[in-house]
Amino acid sequence: MGKFLVLRDAYGSIQVIVSDDNSLVQNINHLPYETVISVTGTVVARPVGQENKKMKTGEIEIQLEALEVLNIATPQLPFSIREYNKAKEALRMQYRYLALRFPEMQRNLRLRSNVLMKMREYLINNCDFVDVETPTLFKSTPGGAREFVVPTRHPGQFYSLVQSPQQFKQLLMIGGIDRYFQIARCYRDEGSRHDRQPEFTQLDIEMSFINREGLIEMIEGLLLHSWPPELSSIKVPFDHITYNDAMELYGSEQPDLRIPYNIQNITELIKQSSTLMDKTDFEHNTFGSYAVVIPNSQDCLINSLKSQFNDMAKKQFPGAKLVQEKVTGDSWNSKLIKLFSEDVTKNIADKLNVKEGDTLFISFGEKADAQQIVGKLRVEYTNVLESKGRKIRSSDYLFLWVVDFPLFSPGETKDTLASTHHPFTQPHPDDMDLISRDPLKVRGLHYDLVLNGSEIGGGSIRIHNPALQTKIFDMLDIDKSQMYHLLEALASGAPPHGGIALGLDRLTCLLCNAQSIRDVIAFPKTMEGRDLMSGAPVPISSEEMEAYHIKTINV
Amino acid sequence: MGKFLVLRDAYGSIQVIVSDDNSLVQNINHLPYETVISVTGTVVARPVGQENKKMKTGEIEIQLEALEVLNIATPQLPFSIREYNKAKEALRMQYRYLALRFPEMQRNLRLRSNVLMKMREYLINNCDFVDVETPTLFKSTPGGAREFVVPTRHPGQFYSLVQSPQQFKQLLMIGGIDRYFQIARCYRDEGSRHDRQPEFTQLDIEMSFINREGLIEMIEGLLLHSWPPELSSIKVPFDHITYNDAMELYGSEQPDLRIPYNIQNITELIKQSSTLMDKTDFEHNTFGSYAVVIPNSQDCLINSLKSQFNDMAKKQFPGAKLVQEKVTGDSWNSKLIKLFSEDVTKNIADKLNVKEGDTLFISFGEKADAQQIVGKLRVEYTNVLESKGRKIRSSDYLFLWVVDFPLFSPGETKDTLASTHHPFTQPHPDDMDLISRDPLKVRGLHYDLVLNGSEIGGGSIRIHNPALQTKIFDMLDIDKSQMYHLLEALASGAPPHGGIALGLDRLTCLLCNAQSIRDVIAFPKTMEGRDLMSGAPVPISSEEMEAYHIKTINV
């Protein structure tokens, strides 16, 4: 018979056998789990019938000859490494060094390391990029409300931790580094937002003398090169879609192409409904109505779910209304008939090709809200169906470029403008004459990269002309004195340039098929920004406060 | 004749020729320097006799056919890219994007990028390391007086910016990542210290199941692999020296082996001098006397230099005295005879083999101070001689491992101890019995890597036994409650481990033969921590102060 123990290291585990007549049996009996040992022995085939097919090393074992205890573990660890799901996340974060021993975390961190290395190889060895480190202690950007500040020994003066190397990478282009990249640490103080971290990592890229198409092609080559070979492969070029089409077909600027149902524009049909249109005071030229049909699913639309969907629509998209219908039996459409009239309802059903068993979601009202309601239900109802065991999404990795975003969005107050992305984005060359005349119609040379419904990157061709940049700052009411160094730099001989940033925490999370970005980060913080292992953040000493010329308030 | 212009990009420059009858001549006449253009033309050999041998592309030129101005530069730039030395460093930092266009900066940043990439390749592809990103927002370390603090939205609670990933890398070993590295951003608030930056970069490495020799060998392989091929080559293994021998032979823990003069211990000779020893109250068992002879150099020891050296010795090493002699003529040694007696002086001259034309420095008093005085003069006087055109140092890159440092140093107050490096260093196994009995005699398993007189890295085998770590914390009077998570982690099954960190700013500076680390950093700050381009640090808004629950004082 004998005793056995399982020896684990970073690369796997193997069974060690001690025969009963071996004096080492006694030592083994008293060893706590997780004790660090060194063994000497002979690798042998396991006896016939005792192989373990679930174990990579299940056909062999080690016959123990000598054993050295290198560091004994305490017998009562907070959780066992063999039962992954039993420890809550908070406990796994408090004892992160134990959680890192789980095979999943080992795999995630190694996959992340390998993908990042492949990216560097592609950029440096294949494309002649220069890896340049830029500062994280910098000056706050105007209106940068989410920036951490760092007091200094200069009384009353603070650094800000950069949200991205945006200014530095443009300055590098102006400085003649024509192909820059950096795997950059960035900081954003977002309070408690789901699945965000106060510090995060992005692959930051900028190139001179490049256009949108060139940049997109470069990123596709990069992802193809660094794609983990164990995942299902990807094809380049990726599909492109305009922002308007994305909203029209998916009700989202981050479409998940794995879901086989598109949303449909039924605005013209609904406009025929005098029962609806006469009763309501919709703005005619921004009115829209959209629908999505999810086949063979009406049994899942239970009442609690319906009311949850209704609440979501009311809260997040108050400009439009939602109707939810289970298509079953003859009178399934009675509510629709009452709302829209019999004719209009029949036309809708015909156009959407509605069948017994389907679930039908219809939204109408402010076009943008109407699009997003059914766009969101397209995804959320799919999640519900998949949680019940139905397979809807393919297991492919479907990338998509979203282009032609509006350059400006309406500002917080009337008649003001905001940047849809940031104030350095180059306007679309075809829309230059609209900048003064009809700015909200101007498209920007911005591009987002979406993977399976998540935005994993975004970038743009930048403004390189100082007069145009000045004009855009003015239109956005940005204090130019704060950005004088950039304007001066643009006037010093700035090449045309553009770039992109990929969010590596999010991308790695998708590649690892992990639940949360916290599962692809070695030492993550909680949603409240706490490190549960050390307790950070913590109070500091009065000497430190004095050195930095600060006092705390509201404590 | 025609007109010409020089076209420059990130990779070099080339001459463009326009014949006088070409209508483009007019355009060229009015183009300010540094304007960004795109040209079309034909590459031709320059006419015989007009080749420029100083220019890489000096044998060819482009005959211009078309020219497009992509971005015109302002005619009055703060300095010209063609006259590197004319702009002071402050101006080059203010207009950093212009300074980056100089060929030296282009070369430095590209060399840095290439060396770092080679390091990554070696570690990941050759040695199976895992690149793990660790947080920079963390908890202050006990007594970490030089840590920047970051206020949070939790009233009165602060992160600290890490000085190094020390705790995280040990926790990664405990978490089963057995070979970790990271090119890590670190932060240290040192006020204005020469050639330091508030943020800096280190190659951070940690390995499990490794001893000192294994780690040293790994680093030697790494440097050999990543060494720039254009520099004179290096040989491994590097020399080793103990801390005691380094002080004895070079009077420094960072010996510059390119200087061919060693210091010499003349303690026993000096102790024969009753004229000296009877008059003074030196502590007999810590008394030491050292000398260094610099051949053929006495003419350079002018009086102003002598008094500068005397001031340095008095200020920095007050425990010992310095005598400086120019060996010339017969009575050169009269001061020595008066000080030490005729016999002793003759013995010294014989032992040191002093010759006409030499310069002789002798120090005596507290041994450590005496060593360091002549150790420092060995380097500084060499600098003086080299500034006068004498070639003393070889152009080799001479690495040296310094080992066997004392684990403890005397603390700030009597009978207290401090860590020579840090409290996680493993004591030398041969000195374990001295820990309680005679702690200042205990050597640590620490190693420093020195290149040409600069410390470029340091590391150690760490303590993995929680009881020993507790004992060391107690001896150092460190608050264990602050380090509880590490002690718990050591008790959870921690492998024996060790690591190292290489300072990449310093190393790259030596590889680039640059004057300052600021010349190998894209956007450096001044010694006062200022970014001269943006003006950071700057005041922040009252909204921001409120959000972070702070007030400024002393403003």
Interface residues (C-beta under 8 A of the other chain):
Chain A: R8 D9 A10 Y33 E34 T35 V36 L70 N71 A73 T74 L77 Y95 R96 Y97 L98 A99 L100 R101 M105 Q106 L109 R110 R112 S113 N114 L116 M117 R120 E121 I124 N125 F129 V130 D131 V132 E133 T134 P135 T136 L137 F138 K139 S140 A145 F148 V149 V150 P151 T152 R153 H154 P155 G156 Q157 F158 Y159 S160 L161 Q167 F168 L171 L172 I174 G175 G176 I177 D178 R179 R185 Y187 D189 G191 P198 E199 T201 H464 N465 H485 E488 A489 L490 A491 S492 G493 A494 P495 P496 I521 A522 F523 K525 E528 G529 D531 M533 S534 G535 A536 P537 V538 P539 I540 E543 E544 E546 Y548 H549 I550 K551 T552 I553 N554 V555
Chain B: R8 D9 A10 Y33 E34 T35 V36 L70 N71 A73 T74 L77 Y95 R96 Y97 L98 A99 L100 R101 M105 Q106 L109 R110 R112 S113 N114 L116 M117 R120 E121 I124 N125 F129 V130 D131 V132 E133 T134 P135 T136 L137 F138 K139 S140 A145 F148 V149 V150 P151 T152 R153 H154 P155 G156 Q157 F158 Y159 S160 L161 Q167 F168 L171 L172 I174 G175 G176 I177 D178 R179 R185 Y187 D189 G191 P198 E199 T201 H464 N465 H485 E488 A489 L490 A491 S492 G493 A494 P495 P496 I521 A522 F523 K525 E528 G529 D531 M533 S534 G535 A536 P537 V538 P539 I540 E543 E544 E546 Y548 H549 I550 K551 T552 I553 N554 V555
